[in-house]
Amino acid sequence: MHGCVPTGGAQTAGPSSKGGADIQPVKVDGTVGFEQIGGLAHYIDSLKEMVFFPLLYPDFFAKYHITPPRGVLLSGPPGTGKTLIARAMASAASRAGQKVNFYMRKGADVLSK
């Protein structure tokens, strides 16, 4: 599961020895872009609309009293491009001048007995 949330610094979270989430800073890779992702154009367009539209036009959401999405949760089998899409989103937002929090979590990290 991956999330890309605007504002703040870039971070990744993983398990700690105490059983909680240990958050460590990670740089957003500015060399990753959407042109490196093949076959997922429909999903990329939807994500761009969901993530970048609220960042670029916050007045629209305020005018119509709409709460914009606060993050993105990507799920699916390994090797389907989730991490690459999340990295490309973070990179594109950073290039657009937005501060980005980038959290990478494995499904097992959020499950407990």
N, C-alpha and C positions, 0 to 999 in steps of 0.2 A: 504494500500500500504506500502510496506516495502522495504528498501534498505540496502544493505551491501556493503560498499565501503572501500577498503584498504587504509591505512595510517591515522594517527591522533589518537585521543582518542575516546572512545565510548560515544555516545550521543543519546538522543531521543528528538524529536521535537513535540510540540503540540501547540494549540492555546493560545494566550496570551490575556489579557484584552484589549489590544490596537488593536486587530484584526490581528496582525502579527504572526509570528512563534516564540515561546519562546523555546529556546534550553537549555536543562538541561542535565548535565552529568549522564550517567547510566553505571554501570559496566557490562561487558560481563560475562555471567554465564558460567564458565568453566565446569560445570557438565552436560551441555546439549550436546548431541552427535547425530550423524546420526542413531545410533542403536536404538534410541527411536522413530524413525519415521517408520511407517509401510505402505506398499502399494504405496510408491512414489519413488521407486528405480530408475525408468527411469528419473524422474525430478531431483532427487538428483544427479545422474551421470552427467546430462547435466549442472546443476549448478556448480558442482565441476570442470568440464572441462572449463566452462566459467569464473569462478572466480579464481581457483587455478592455472590453466595453465599459465595465464599471470604473476602471482606472482612468480611462480617457474622458468619460462623460459622467462624472459623479452628480452634476446638476440635474441630469435627466432623471436619475433615480430619486433624488431629493424632491424634485417637482411632482412626481407621481407617487411619492411615499412608498417606494419599492425598496426592500432590503436586498442589496446585491449579494451574490454568493460570497461566503467567507473563506472558501477554500475548495480544493478539488481532491477527491478520493479516487484513485485509479486502482482497479483490481483486475486480475486475470492470471492466466497461466504464465510461467516463465518464458521469456524470449519473445513476448508480443509487442515490445516497444514502450512499456510503461515508464521505465527509467529514462530512456532517451527523450520521450515526449516531455517529461517533467523537467529534465535538464534544459531542453530547448525553450520551454516556457519561462523558466527562471532566467535564462540567458537573454531572451528577448525583452523581458520586463526590465532587466538591469540595463540593457542597451537603451531602453526608452526613458531611462532616468528614474525608474521606480526602485525603491528599496524592497528587497525580497527576502522572506523567510522560507527556507527550503528544508523540509523535514522528510527523511526517508525512514520508513518503518516497515518491518516485516510483520505479517499477520500474527505470527506467534508472539511477538512483543506485546500485543494488545489483548491477548487471550489469557485468561487465568482460570483456576478452578473456582 
